[in-house]
Amino acid sequence: MSWCTVVREFLRKLSRRKMTPDELQNILNEVDRLYGVEEYESAVTLILNHLNLDLSQAGKLEIHFNSNLAGLLVDVAGAAKHSLAETDPFFLKLEKCLELVVEFFKINLDKIQRIYSQGSANYNYANAVGTLLDYKRSVNPDHLKPEMGDLLNLARKQSLKALGSNPKNKLEVLTNLAHTLCKCSRVVEAVQIYDEVLREDPNFFEALYSRSLDLQYLNMLTSSYSIKMLYEIASGFRKASLVETALPSRRQSASREYTETIQVLRESDSSPEEMEKELSTNLAEFEAHPAARKYYLINGLSLSEHGIYCHCAGASRDNLSILKTSGNIGGNFIPRHEYILNQLKTEFSQARLTYYRAVTEPNDSYERHDFETCLSELGGNERLGARSEELKSSFRQCFGILDRIALGVCELFDFPIEKSEKIYFENFWKGRMETPEEIQRWEKLNSISGNPSLFALYYQSTDLNSKEGEWKKFKAWRNALEHGFFVLHDGANPVNSYGMLDSKFPVIKMNYGEFENKTKDLLGFTRSAIFNYTFCVRREGERTLHKQKTGKLMKIDKKMRAD
């Protein structure tokens, strides 16, 4: 069936007779059955015979039916992709169908949200966009370029909106968000989310399988080989292959991936027996870490490359470096950017420690300091004192780190900068597109290839963009902390005794617990940006090496060695 024929079919179906609820449910049941036995082409044909694109005149029953059909089409496309070549006619047909489903959700989202919860509607929309991205990524190596980013941003936004509504399918939403982050090469954040999902459900197939796939991608991004990483990859595939609720073809894919990874291990003079022995020590080694280190590892706040995927003794220090653990690297710029990385790590370590103290220290640690501060009692419910200030300080420091990453990127790629232009992480990439420097910078960014971690940084910046970013309020909070009034309070609303919060200047008021959670989010985001900057510079160092006739292994010792 040609694509034009499919579109004509949609228009023709609008005039069909209305089916009874039982008839509609029977169709959904049959599609679900075909999906369960992996008869994907028959399932798609049945869906296309009944799916209506335009729900402008549809009633509640029709909206419910068509939304379910669209969701099933996304599920079928997602499952079928694993067994299809990019040149297969059915692959190409599914890609076109997914484009149509994305448009379906875009046009009808408001109507669907009246029938379902907002979170469920956003989840289905994000799932459709994410699956379409999987198809496009298979055939388009330039999917990461900023100019190709509308779908990536849309998928991420819809997943975050779904999470914001506390959905019942939280683990599925989180896993989809991790998928989207990985498509933006934000693998460090993706792995952290998979670990969060697996702590709640150790047998969640998609998280097990995708975590191992994404660790394979991480190995490509970092060019940093590790037997322990291979152990983690193999273990995830093996566990996924044993999940009985997964589709047989998916379990077979996991089993095949496990076998292939074991073969790589054997070629590296290791074995499944050594893998099991090594993995069995992980928990004991994790428990041997100090309390703060355990907190950093579990909550995704370490700067250990090993600690991204494993919390054993190998993750005991923040030994992230642009230099690889093995192999050569070139470029006279490496020491300069290792110096920048030192500063980023120092500042992040302080921001992280400040936050850790604020959320874990007992009250008596602050009592003497707060007593000596001798604040006036104005009858409000504001949160003042050393603990609150440490939390605010941690939040502020993250923005300084991010802005320095932006400066490092400008240095690395020699981006044009207008005289006296201020460079901020969240908006320097494209700027206002008004000056020659801004236009040239955007063009140069899009001309770069082969450095996914650079584009990961760009996509991170869109999260903080003050106009369209998911965390656009963060910059306003930072500005209030630096230059205005930022009030933390207990309870839902601040108590404005004596009119003490009235001001002709902006006053931002925020619940203490919410700000604590958002500060943790920003720390994890900043940690990911530091990793992406490191991998970005490392990739340019490898490229420079390949342009030279010879390269040499740089060795830089670490400071402050412990006895």
Phi, psi and omega per residue, in radians:
M1 nan 2.152 -3.139
S2 -1.231 2.853 -3.129
W3 -1.155 -0.643 3.107
C4 -1.100 -0.660 3.112
T5 -1.124 -0.705 3.116
V6 -1.039 -0.797 -3.139
V7 -1.099 -0.761 3.108
R8 -1.055 -0.651 3.119
E9 -1.075 -0.708 3.126
F10 -1.045 -0.794 -3.105
L11 -1.162 -0.662 -3.126
R12 -1.162 -0.614 -3.070
K13 -1.179 -0.333 -3.105
L14 -1.090 -0.459 -3.092
S15 -1.688 0.093 -3.132
R16 -1.190 2.786 3.075
R17 -1.154 2.683 3.111
K18 -1.367 2.345 3.123
M19 -1.539 2.756 3.070
T20 -1.313 2.786 3.090
P21 -0.963 -0.689 3.135
D22 -1.129 -0.699 3.129
E23 -1.126 -0.746 3.130
L24 -1.111 -0.736 3.140
Q25 -1.152 -0.629 3.115
N26 -1.096 -0.656 3.110
I27 -1.142 -0.797 3.116
L28 -1.062 -0.714 3.131
N29 -1.107 -0.687 -3.118
E30 -1.225 -0.691 3.079
V31 -1.089 -0.746 3.135
D32 -1.108 -0.669 3.115
R33 -1.142 -0.796 3.140
L34 -1.079 -0.671 3.084
Y35 -1.107 -0.747 -3.111
G36 -1.129 -0.559 3.126
V37 -1.696 0.152 3.037
E38 1.121 0.580 2.997
E39 -1.627 1.285 -2.927
Y40 -1.198 -0.728 -3.107
E41 -1.120 -0.700 3.095
S42 -1.136 -0.670 3.127
A43 -1.114 -0.762 -3.139
V44 -1.126 -0.746 3.118
T45 -1.029 -0.782 3.141
L46 -1.123 -0.722 3.122
I47 -1.087 -0.824 -3.096
L48 -1.147 -0.430 3.102
N49 -1.262 -0.275 -3.022
H50 -2.254 -0.232 -3.069
L51 -1.329 2.280 3.041
N52 -1.851 2.357 -3.118
L53 -1.410 -0.695 -3.023
D54 -1.730 1.995 3.139
L55 -1.848 0.365 -3.058
S56 -1.083 -0.553 -3.136
Q57 -1.909 0.191 -3.030
A58 -1.426 2.586 3.036
G59 -1.552 -3.102 -3.068
K60 -1.026 -0.762 -3.102
L61 -1.121 -0.759 -3.137
E62 -1.144 -0.696 3.117
I63 -1.106 -0.772 3.114
H64 -1.036 -0.809 -3.094
F65 -1.123 -0.874 -3.070
N66 -1.213 -0.582 3.073
S67 -1.124 -0.718 3.092
N68 -1.146 -0.700 3.092
L69 -1.081 -0.774 3.140
A70 -1.086 -0.734 3.110
G71 -1.115 -0.678 3.111
L72 -1.173 -0.621 3.101
L73 -1.106 -0.684 3.091
V74 -1.125 -0.755 3.127
D75 -1.073 -0.760 3.137
V76 -1.091 -0.805 -3.128
A77 -1.088 -0.710 3.141
G78 -1.117 -0.715 -3.128
A79 -1.300 -0.683 -3.069
A80 -1.210 -0.505 -3.048
K81 -0.987 -0.597 -3.033
H82 -1.169 -0.293 -3.110
S83 -2.026 0.252 -3.075
L84 -2.074 2.481 2.989
A85 -1.445 2.689 -3.098
E86 -1.096 -0.386 -3.123
T87 -1.613 -0.064 3.138
D88 -1.134 2.297 3.129
P89 -0.970 -0.605 3.139
F90 -1.216 -0.595 3.051
F91 -1.056 -0.832 -3.112
L92 -1.142 -0.641 3.106
K93 -1.138 -0.747 3.133
L94 -1.123 -0.667 3.101
E95 -1.046 -0.756 3.107
K96 -1.145 -0.691 3.105
C97 -1.082 -0.697 3.139
L98 -1.161 -0.650 3.063
E99 -1.049 -0.689 3.129
L100 -1.178 -0.724 -3.131
V101 -1.160 -0.693 3.080
V102 -1.040 -0.748 3.099
E103 -1.136 -0.651 3.099
F104 -1.004 -0.848 -3.130
F105 -1.206 -0.648 3.126
K106 -1.063 -0.788 -3.084
I107 -1.269 -0.664 -2.949
N108 -1.887 0.180 -3.001
L109 -1.012 -0.759 -3.124
D110 -1.055 -0.735 -3.139
K111 -1.186 -0.683 -3.138
I112 -1.153 -0.627 -3.132
Q113 -1.183 -0.344 3.070
R114 -1.333 -0.373 -3.128
I115 -1.670 -0.762 3.134
Y116 -1.841 2.987 3.010
S117 -1.184 2.711 3.131
Q118 -1.021 -0.681 -3.126
G119 -1.099 -0.743 -3.137
S120 -1.132 -0.733 3.129
A121 -1.109 -0.799 3.124
N122 -1.127 -0.643 3.112
Y123 -1.073 -0.825 -3.127
N124 -1.119 -0.662 3.095
Y125 -1.107 -0.842 3.137
A126 -1.083 -0.694 -3.141
N127 -1.094 -0.716 3.118
A128 -1.118 -0.805 -3.132
V129 -1.135 -0.752 -3.130
G130 -1.095 -0.712 3.131
T131 -1.191 -0.683 3.064
L132 -1.056 -0.699 3.103
L133 -1.077 -0.662 3.089
D134 -1.006 -0.741 3.139
Y135 -1.182 -0.787 -3.100
K136 -1.183 -0.617 3.134
R137 -1.137 -0.528 -3.121
S138 -1.180 -0.503 -3.055
V139 -1.968 -0.173 -3.062
N140 -2.223 1.743 -3.110
P141 -1.156 -0.257 -3.121
D142 -1.658 0.327 -3.074
H143 -1.061 -0.387 -3.055
L144 -1.395 -0.354 -3.023
K145 -0.968 2.460 3.134
P146 -0.892 -0.647 -3.119
E147 -1.209 -0.192 3.111
M148 -1.811 0.267 -2.864
G149 -1.539 -0.019 -3.056
D150 -1.037 -0.782 -3.112
L151 -1.177 -0.689 3.129
L152 -1.073 -0.796 3.134
N153 -1.170 -0.657 3.135
L154 -1.117 -0.778 3.141
A155 -1.082 -0.744 -3.115
R156 -1.168 -0.743 -3.125
K157 -1.102 -0.770 -3.106
Q158 -1.176 -0.627 3.092
S159 -1.137 -0.753 -3.141
L160 -1.158 -0.637 3.073
K161 -1.136 -0.691 3.112
A162 -1.109 -0.730 3.115
L163 -1.111 -0.613 -3.106
G164 -1.132 -0.284 -3.124
S165 -1.713 0.188 -3.132
N166 0.912 1.069 -3.059
P167 -1.247 2.748 3.085
K168 -1.184 -0.549 -3.128
N169 -1.637 0.822 -3.054
K170 -0.964 -0.753 -3.073
L171 -1.155 -0.670 3.084
E172 -1.131 -0.733 3.139
V173 -1.120 -0.781 3.117
L174 -1.060 -0.745 -3.133
T175 -1.129 -0.702 3.087
N176 -1.118 -0.670 3.093
L177 -1.100 -0.730 3.098
A178 -1.080 -0.721 3.082
H179 -0.968 -0.848 -3.077
T180 -1.126 -0.717 3.113
L181 -1.075 -0.694 3.121
C182 -1.150 -0.619 3.095
K183 -1.104 -0.424 3.044
C184 -1.587 0.160 -3.077
S185 1.152 0.345 3.072
R186 -1.583 1.066 -2.963
V187 -1.228 -0.591 -3.120
V188 -1.031 -0.777 3.106
E189 -1.179 -0.664 -3.115
A190 -1.097 -0.796 -3.115
V191 -1.106 -0.666 3.105
Q192 -1.075 -0.683 3.126
I193 -1.202 -0.753 3.092
Y194 -1.001 -0.731 3.137
D195 -1.110 -0.657 3.089
E196 -1.103 -0.758 3.118
V197 -1.092 -0.782 -3.065
L198 -1.260 -0.377 3.016
R199 -1.197 -0.545 3.091
E200 -1.437 -0.661 -3.134
D201 -2.483 1.671 -3.084
P202 -1.108 -0.232 -3.107
N203 -1.940 0.428 3.140
F204 -1.356 1.891 -2.953
F205 -0.969 -0.927 -3.023
E206 -1.051 -0.634 3.131
A207 -1.232 -0.723 3.113
L208 -1.080 -0.882 -3.062
Y209 -1.167 -0.821 -3.069
S210 -1.220 -0.599 3.111
R211 -1.051 -0.756 3.134
S212 -1.165 -0.722 3.089
L213 -1.074 -0.727 -3.102
D214 -1.251 -0.515 3.040
L215 -1.184 -0.584 3.033
Q216 -1.081 -0.730 3.123
Y217 -1.167 -0.694 3.096
L218 -1.027 -0.697 3.114
N219 -1.056 -0.654 3.102
M220 -1.220 -0.711 -3.118
L221 -1.127 -0.702 -3.001
T222 -1.582 -0.349 -3.033
S223 0.931 0.579 -3.083
S224 -2.101 1.797 -3.034
Y225 -1.394 2.409 3.136
S226 -2.592 2.220 3.051
I227 -1.085 -0.662 -3.133
K228 -1.107 -0.615 3.081
M229 -1.116 -0.729 3.090
L230 -1.076 -0.649 3.077
Y231 -1.055 -0.801 -3.131
E232 -1.113 -0.714 3.129
I233 -1.099 -0.865 -3.118
A234 -1.094 -0.744 -3.124
S235 -1.070 -0.721 3.125
G236 -1.114 -0.774 3.123
F237 -1.117 -0.711 -3.132
R238 -1.103 -0.819 3.133
K239 -1.092 -0.693 3.127
A240 -1.103 -0.674 -3.114
S241 -1.151 -0.281 -3.104
L242 -1.733 -0.003 -3.137
V243 -1.362 1.876 -2.996
E244 -1.196 -0.405 -3.113
T245 -1.400 -0.184 -3.131
A246 -1.334 2.720 3.075
L247 -1.063 2.504 -3.123
P248 -0.944 -0.704 -3.107
S249 -1.158 -0.596 3.119
R250 -1.223 -0.685 3.103
R251 -1.130 -0.657 3.105
Q252 -1.145 -0.693 3.088
S253 -1.067 -0.758 3.123
A254 -1.107 -0.728 3.129
S255 -1.115 -0.711 3.130
R256 -1.136 -0.743 3.110
E257 -1.110 -0.672 3.115
Y258 -1.079 -0.804 -3.128
T259 -1.066 -0.746 -3.121
E260 -1.167 -0.657 3.132
T261 -1.202 -0.680 3.099
I262 -1.082 -0.643 3.109
Q263 -1.121 -0.688 3.078
V264 -1.101 -0.695 3.110
L265 -1.088 -0.758 3.139
R266 -1.085 -0.687 3.118
E267 -1.187 -0.318 3.107
S268 -1.719 0.324 3.110
D269 1.108 0.593 3.013
S270 -2.128 -3.067 -3.063
S271 -2.757 2.839 3.073
P272 -1.021 -0.592 -3.139
E273 -1.161 -0.755 3.097
E274 -1.151 -0.630 3.103
M275 -1.063 -0.845 -3.121
E276 -1.095 -0.706 3.136
K277 -1.113 -0.750 -3.119
E278 -1.187 -0.770 -3.117
L279 -1.136 -0.521 -3.114
S280 -1.192 -0.318 -3.140
T281 -1.595 -0.116 -3.034
N282 -1.004 -0.849 -3.063
L283 -1.100 -0.784 -3.131
A284 -1.092 -0.703 -3.141
E285 -1.213 -0.634 3.076
F286 -1.105 -0.774 -3.119
E287 -1.133 -0.386 3.138
A288 -1.353 -0.220 3.112
H289 -1.200 2.659 2.979
P290 -1.047 2.794 -3.067
A291 -1.000 -0.758 -3.116
A292 -1.114 -0.721 -3.135
R293 -1.111 -0.715 3.108
K294 -1.062 -0.714 3.122
Y295 -1.092 -0.783 -3.126
Y296 -1.091 -0.722 -3.099
L297 -1.195 -0.821 -3.109
I298 -1.128 -0.665 -3.047
N299 -1.654 0.223 3.073
G300 1.136 0.816 -3.120
L301 -2.196 0.278 3.108
S302 -1.634 2.751 3.038
L303 -1.996 0.719 3.039
S304 -1.802 2.171 3.114
E305 -1.070 -0.699 3.089
H306 -1.125 -0.628 -3.084
G307 -1.217 -0.181 3.068
I308 -1.046 -0.705 -3.007
Y309 -2.105 -0.158 -3.088
C310 -2.594 2.388 -3.055
H311 -1.900 0.491 -3.115
C312 -1.389 -2.911 -3.119
A313 -1.051 -0.458 3.141
G314 -1.157 -0.204 -3.140
A315 -1.847 0.433 -3.026
S316 -1.359 -0.265 -3.112
R317 -2.328 2.725 3.092
D318 -1.492 1.208 -3.004
N319 -1.621 0.463 3.069
L320 -1.021 2.328 -3.125
S321 -2.603 2.619 3.032
I322 -1.138 -0.590 3.106
L323 -1.171 2.460 3.137
K324 -1.416 2.762 3.099
T325 -1.209 -0.426 3.072
S326 -2.638 2.656 3.124
G327 1.708 2.850 -3.067
N328 -1.558 2.815 3.078
I329 -2.582 2.568 -3.076
G330 -2.161 2.991 3.070
G331 1.926 2.124 3.115
N332 -1.188 -0.219 -3.135
F333 -1.380 -0.198 -3.034
I334 -1.048 -0.866 -3.138
P335 -1.032 -0.666 3.120
R336 -1.053 -0.775 -3.083
H337 -1.383 -0.433 2.982
E338 -1.173 -0.595 3.075
Y339 -1.141 -0.768 3.082
I340 -1.069 -0.743 3.122
L341 -1.061 -0.687 3.064
N342 -0.951 -0.792 -3.121
Q343 -1.162 -0.733 3.123
L344 -1.053 -0.759 -3.126
K345 -1.150 -0.703 3.135
T346 -1.088 -0.824 -3.112
E347 -1.175 -0.711 3.141
F348 -1.152 -0.711 3.121
S349 -1.026 -0.698 3.124
Q350 -1.211 -0.761 3.129
A351 -1.077 -0.711 3.136
R352 -1.155 -0.774 3.135
L353 -1.126 -0.725 3.121
T354 -1.060 -0.764 3.106
Y355 -1.122 -0.791 -3.116
Y356 -1.016 -0.759 3.101
R357 -1.087 -0.744 -3.079
A358 -1.109 -0.525 -3.079
V359 -1.752 -0.166 -3.065
T360 -2.132 -0.431 -3.059
E361 -1.172 2.424 3.070
P362 -1.175 2.761 -3.072
N363 -1.026 -0.606 -3.075
D364 -1.169 -0.255 3.079
S365 -1.201 -0.412 -3.084
Y366 -1.876 -0.171 -2.979
E367 -1.030 -0.848 -3.100
R368 -1.080 -0.807 -3.140
H369 -1.048 -0.837 -3.084
D370 -1.194 -0.593 3.100
F371 -1.117 -0.753 -3.114
E372 -1.227 -0.404 3.112
T373 -1.179 -0.546 3.002
C374 0.984 1.119 -3.129
L375 -1.417 2.654 3.090
S376 -1.369 2.479 3.102
E377 -1.566 1.946 -3.091
L378 -1.911 0.150 3.038
G379 1.337 0.253 3.108
G380 -1.662 3.138 3.101
N381 -1.947 0.501 -3.141
E382 -1.215 2.672 3.085
R383 -1.851 1.898 3.133
L384 -2.118 2.860 3.100
G385 2.117 -3.125 -3.022
A386 -1.117 -0.673 -3.113
R387 -1.091 -0.817 3.126
S388 -1.089 -0.700 -3.117
E389 -1.188 -0.598 3.085
E390 -1.149 -0.682 3.102
L391 -1.102 -0.802 3.119
K392 -1.089 -0.719 -3.126
S393 -1.077 -0.724 3.125
S394 -1.070 -0.762 3.130
F395 -1.076 -0.822 -3.118
R396 -1.073 -0.733 -3.068
Q397 -1.078 -0.562 -3.114
C398 -1.060 -0.687 -3.133
F399 -1.182 -0.629 3.072
G400 -1.092 -0.716 3.106
I401 -1.085 -0.811 -3.109
L402 -1.102 -0.714 3.132
D403 -1.137 -0.607 3.097
R404 -1.228 -0.557 3.026
I405 -1.084 -0.731 3.105
A406 -1.049 -0.737 3.105
L407 -1.096 -0.712 3.114
G408 -1.090 -0.709 3.109
V409 -1.117 -0.743 3.113
C410 -1.062 -0.714 3.105
E411 -1.143 -0.796 -3.044
L412 -1.052 -0.771 -3.061
F413 -1.787 0.098 3.122
D414 0.918 0.835 3.122
F415 -1.168 2.447 3.099
P416 -1.184 2.371 -3.116
I417 -2.285 2.308 3.117
E418 -1.175 2.554 3.126
K419 -1.014 2.253 -3.125
S420 1.179 0.198 3.089
E421 -1.217 2.386 3.095
K422 -1.625 2.259 -3.079
I423 -1.763 2.080 3.078
Y424 -2.113 2.449 -3.046
F425 -0.941 -0.717 -2.952
E426 -1.375 -0.244 -3.059
N427 -2.487 0.085 -3.058
F428 -1.321 -0.400 -2.995
W429 -1.023 -0.879 -3.109
K430 -1.902 -0.495 3.140
G431 1.036 -2.640 3.142
R432 -1.542 -0.140 -3.071
M433 1.006 0.665 -3.126
E434 -1.914 -0.547 -3.106
T435 -1.744 2.755 3.089
P436 -1.007 -0.637 -3.122
E437 -1.127 -0.736 3.136
E438 -1.120 -0.744 -3.140
I439 -1.146 -0.798 3.139
Q440 -1.120 -0.659 -3.134
R441 -1.106 -0.786 -3.139
W442 -1.119 -0.728 3.123
E443 -1.129 -0.726 -3.132
K444 -1.158 -0.702 3.116
L445 -1.023 -0.777 -3.106
N446 -1.299 -0.248 3.123
S447 -1.493 -0.242 -3.111
I448 -1.347 2.401 3.112
S449 -2.292 2.806 3.033
G450 1.315 0.304 3.105
N451 -2.347 1.335 -3.082
P452 -1.027 -0.536 -3.090
S453 -1.220 -0.456 3.026
L454 -1.113 -0.770 -3.130
F455 -1.259 -0.481 3.034
A456 -1.064 -0.727 3.098
L457 -1.108 -0.711 3.107
Y458 -1.056 -0.827 -3.109
Y459 -1.164 -0.550 3.011
Q460 -1.082 -0.715 -3.099
S461 -1.078 -0.551 -3.128
T462 -1.188 -0.418 3.075
D463 -1.124 -0.540 -3.059
L464 -1.750 -0.032 -3.099
N465 -0.993 2.274 -2.988
S466 -1.211 -0.208 3.141
K467 -1.780 -0.764 -3.001
E468 -2.179 -0.069 -3.051
G469 -1.263 2.632 3.102
E470 -1.084 -0.525 -3.130
W471 -1.971 0.668 -3.071
K472 -1.096 -0.422 3.134
K473 -1.232 -0.372 -3.081
F474 -1.014 -0.718 -3.118
K475 -1.161 -0.661 3.104
A476 -1.123 -0.663 3.093
W477 -1.122 -0.784 3.141
R478 -1.045 -0.743 -3.134
N479 -1.133 -0.663 3.109
A480 -1.174 -0.658 3.110
L481 -1.151 -0.629 -3.094
E482 -1.478 -0.703 -2.915
H483 -2.234 -0.015 -3.071
G484 -2.400 -2.430 -3.120
F485 -2.138 2.178 -3.136
F486 -2.258 2.006 -2.998
V487 -1.948 2.127 3.005
L488 -1.681 2.417 -3.093
H489 -2.503 2.801 3.007
D490 -1.515 2.749 3.088
G491 1.354 -3.134 -3.073
A492 -1.244 -0.625 -3.070
N493 -2.367 2.609 3.096
P494 -1.310 2.586 3.058
V495 -1.565 2.075 -3.033
N496 -1.686 1.084 3.123
S497 -1.125 2.421 3.100
Y498 1.047 0.255 -3.087
G499 1.151 0.485 -3.009
M500 -1.206 -0.266 -3.139
L501 -1.714 -0.012 3.124
D502 -1.352 2.300 -3.123
S503 -2.745 2.610 3.040
K504 -1.356 -0.143 3.069
F505 -1.801 2.725 -3.127
P506 -1.061 2.396 3.057
V507 -2.172 2.073 3.101
I508 -1.686 2.206 -3.095
K509 -2.029 2.362 -3.048
M510 -2.606 2.462 3.073
N511 -1.117 2.384 -3.056
Y512 -1.047 -0.825 -3.100
G513 -1.092 -0.675 3.113
E514 -1.135 -0.747 -3.138
F515 -1.143 -0.644 3.085
E516 -1.037 -0.778 3.137
N517 -1.158 -0.718 -3.127
K518 -1.198 -0.575 3.084
T519 -1.136 -0.703 3.082
K520 -1.098 -0.726 3.085
D521 -1.036 -0.776 -3.109
L522 -1.173 -0.634 3.067
L523 -1.082 -0.787 3.113
G524 -1.107 -0.681 3.094
F525 -1.099 -0.749 -3.130
T526 -1.184 -0.717 3.073
R527 -1.003 -0.778 3.112
S528 -1.065 -0.698 3.139
A529 -1.125 -0.640 3.105
I530 -1.129 -0.761 3.068
F531 -1.061 -0.808 -3.099
N532 -1.103 -0.674 3.084
Y533 -1.094 -0.760 -3.140
T534 -1.068 -0.838 -3.121
F535 -1.161 -0.594 3.115
C536 -1.096 -0.846 3.135
V537 -1.156 -0.719 3.128
R538 -1.016 -0.742 3.135
R539 -1.106 -0.698 3.105
E540 -1.172 -0.582 3.070
G541 -1.146 -0.669 3.089
E542 -1.168 -0.701 3.126
R543 -1.123 -0.724 3.121
T544 -1.093 -0.696 3.122
L545 -1.034 -0.741 -3.098
H546 -1.195 -0.379 3.113
K547 -1.445 -0.259 -3.112
Q548 -1.676 2.795 3.102
K549 -1.276 -0.637 3.131
T550 -2.412 2.749 3.064
G551 -2.389 2.892 3.121
K552 -2.340 2.660 3.104
L553 -1.385 2.068 3.079
M554 -1.433 2.428 3.074
K555 -2.205 2.109 3.106
I556 -2.198 2.097 -3.130
D557 -1.229 2.736 3.074
K558 -1.576 2.518 3.138
K559 -1.386 2.889 2.985
M560 0.908 1.022 3.100
R561 -1.203 2.394 3.102
A562 -1.468 2.550 3.095
D563 -1.253 nan nan
